[in-house]
Amino acid sequence: MSAATYQARRASVDHAAKNRALIRLISTFAVGLGVFLSGFVIDEPAPYELYMAGLIGVWALFGLRLSAAVAALLAILVIFNIGGLVSMAQMPDLKTAPMYIAVSLFLGFTAVFFAAIIDADHRILPVMFKAYILGAVATSLLGILGYFDAFPGAGLFTRYGRAMGAFQDPNVFGPFLMLPLAWLVHGVLVGNIRALPLRLIPILILTLGIFLSFSRAAWGMAALIIAGLALLLFIRNPDPVFRARIILMAGLAFVFVLLAVVVALQIPSVADLFTARAQLVQDYDNAQFGRFARHWYGMLMSIDHPLGIGPLEFGPVFGEDTHNIWLKAALDYGWIGFVSYLTLTMLTLGLGLRILFRDRPWQPFLLCAYLAYVAHVAIGNVIDTDHWRHFWLIVGIIWGCVALEMRYQRTAMGSLLHSSNAAEKPGRD
C-alpha cells in the first residue's frame, strides 16, 4: 500500500469518527432537551409533547431498535391502550375521549423510546439525569417565586395558594421533583464530600418546592425515598466506615430539611396552610361522596362494566375523578387495561428488584428510579398517574436498565461458552 493510499484511508477513518462523535453529541443534546422540557406542562399540548413526537419520529427513521425487553414493554402498553379504545366504544358521545387515549398511547411510546435509547447506550443516563435536575430546579424556582408573588404574573405558577411550578396541578408538580431529589441525595450519601455544597443548593430548592406544593403525597414520597436510599445503601455495602457515613449523612440531611421547613413555617401564610394540609385525612376524603366513598362506588361500577365506561366518564357522574390509578385503569381502560396495567406494575417492580443490587455502571440510576417508581405506585392509590409525563420517563429508565442487564447477561454467557469451547479444543502435536 502506498503512503498516499494509507493517508487517504486514514483521513477517511478520522472523518467518519468525527461524524459519529458529532452525531452522538447532537443526539445526546436532543434527548437531554426532551427530558428538560418534561418539567414545563402548564398548558396542553405542552412543548414536551410536540418536541418528543418529532424526536421519536426522527429516531425511528434513523435506527431506533427494540430489544426483547423493550418490545415486551411496548406490547403491554399497546394492549393497555387497546383496552382504552374498547372502553371508548361504550360511550354514546365520545367527547374528548379520542384525544385522551391518543395522549395515553403517546406517553406509552415515550417510555418505550427512553428504554430503547438507554438499552442502546447506558452513557445517556447521566445526561438524562442532569437534564431532569435542571428542569426540576427551574420549575421549582418558578413555583417558589410564584408562591411569594415575587414578580407580576407570578400567580401563574400557583393554584389554591400552593406552588405548582410550570405545571397544571401542585399534586403533579411535587411528585415530578422526586427522581432528581433521589439522585441528589444519593450523591450526598455516596459522593465526594467536596461536592456537597453543589448538591445542597439544588436539594434546598427542590425541598422548598416540594414543601410549598403542600401535596401530602409528595411529602410522603420524599420521606419514603430518602429513607429508602439510606436503608438500601446501608444494606448493599457491608463496610463499617461506609455505613457510618450513611448514618451521618442521612442524619445531616434530615436536620437540613427539618431546619428548612422550620424556617418556612415562620411565615404565617405558610404555617396556616401547612396546618390545614398536614392532616392525613381531609374533609373531602371522608365525605359521603368523598374520595374513599367514590373508590367503593367505582369498584362496584367496574364489576358491572367489564369493558369500561369510557375515558373521563367517572368524573361527570360523581363530581370528581377516580383519584385511584387502579380504579381508573378498570373504568377508563376496562378490564383489559386493568390487567395490562397490573402486569406492567408487577413486572416493573419484580424485574427492577431482581437486578437492583448488581454492580453495573447503571446501578445508581436504576436505584434512584426504582425508589421513585415505588413511591409513585404507592400514591397511585389516591391519585391518577396515567397522564404524568415523568411517570413514563421513570418507567422507561427502569425498563432500559432491565434491557441492559439482559444484554449484559447474554454477552457474559457468550464469552463463557466461547472460553469453554476454546479450552475443549485439542492442542496441536
C-alpha positions, 0 to 999 in steps of 0.5 A: 500500500502506498503512503498516499493510499494509507493517508487517504484511508486514514483521513477517511477513518478520522472523518467518519469518527468525527461524524459519529462523535458529532452525531452522538453529541447532537443526539445526546443534546436532543434527548437531554432537551426532551427530558428538560422540557418534561418539567414545563406542562402548564398548558396542553399540548405542552412543548414536551409533547410536540418536541418528543413526537418529532424526536421519536419520529426522527429516531425511528427513521434513523435506527431506533431498535427494540430489544426483547425487553423493550418490545415486551414493554411496548406490547403491554402498553399497546394492549393497555391502550387497546383496552382504552379504545374498547372502553371508548366504544361504550360511550354514546358521545365520545367527547374528548375521549379520542384525544385522551387515549391518543395522549395515553398511547403517546406517553406509552411510546415515550417510555418505550423510546427512553428504554430503547435509547438507554438499552442502546447506550447506558452513557445517556443516563447521566445526561438524562439525569442532569437534564431532569435536575435542571428542569426540576430546579427551574420549575421549582424556582418558578413555583417558589417565586410564584408562591411569594408573588415575587414578580407580576404574573407570578400567580401563574405558577400557583393554584389554591395558594400552593406552588405548582411550578410550570405545571397544571396541578401542585399534586403533579408538580411535587411528585415530578421533583422526586427522581432528581431529589433521589439522585441528589441525595444519593450523591450526598450519601455516596459522593465526594464530600467536596461536592456537597455544597453543589448538591445542597443548593439544588436539594434546598430548592427542590425541598422548598418546592416540594414543601410549598406544593403542600401535596401530602403525597409528595411529602410522603414520597420524599420521606419514603425515598430518602429513607429508602436510599439510606436503608438500601445503601446501608444494606448493599455495602457491608463496610463499617466506615461506609455505613457510618457515613450513611448514618451521618449523612442521612442524619445531616440531611434530615436536620437540613430539611427539618431546619428548612421547613422550620424556617418556612413555617415562620411565615404565617401564610405558610404555617396556616396552610401547612396546618390545614394540609398536614392532616392525613385525612381531609374533609373531602376524603371522608365525605359521603361522596368523598374520595374513599366513598367514590373508590367503593362506588367505582369498584362496584361500577367496574364489576358491572362494566367489564369493558369500561365506561369510557375515558373521563366518564367517572368524573361527570357522574360523581363530581370528581375523578377516580383519584385511584390509578387502579380504579381508573385503569378498570373504568377508563381502560376496562378490564383489559387495561386493568390487567395490562396495567397490573402486569406492567406494575408487577413486572416493573417492580419484580424485574427492577428488584431482581437486578437492583443490587448488581454492580453495573455502571447503571446501578445508581440510576436504576436505584434512584428510579426504582425508589421513585417508581415505588413511591409513585405506585404507592400514591397511585392509590389516591391519585391518577398517574396515567397522564404524568409525563415523568411517570413514563420517563421513570418507567422507561429508565427502569425498563432500559436498565432491565434491557441492559442487564439482559444484554449484559447477561447474554454477552457474559454467557457468550464469552463463557461458552466461547472460553469453554469451547476454546479450552475443549479444543485439542492442542496441536502435536 
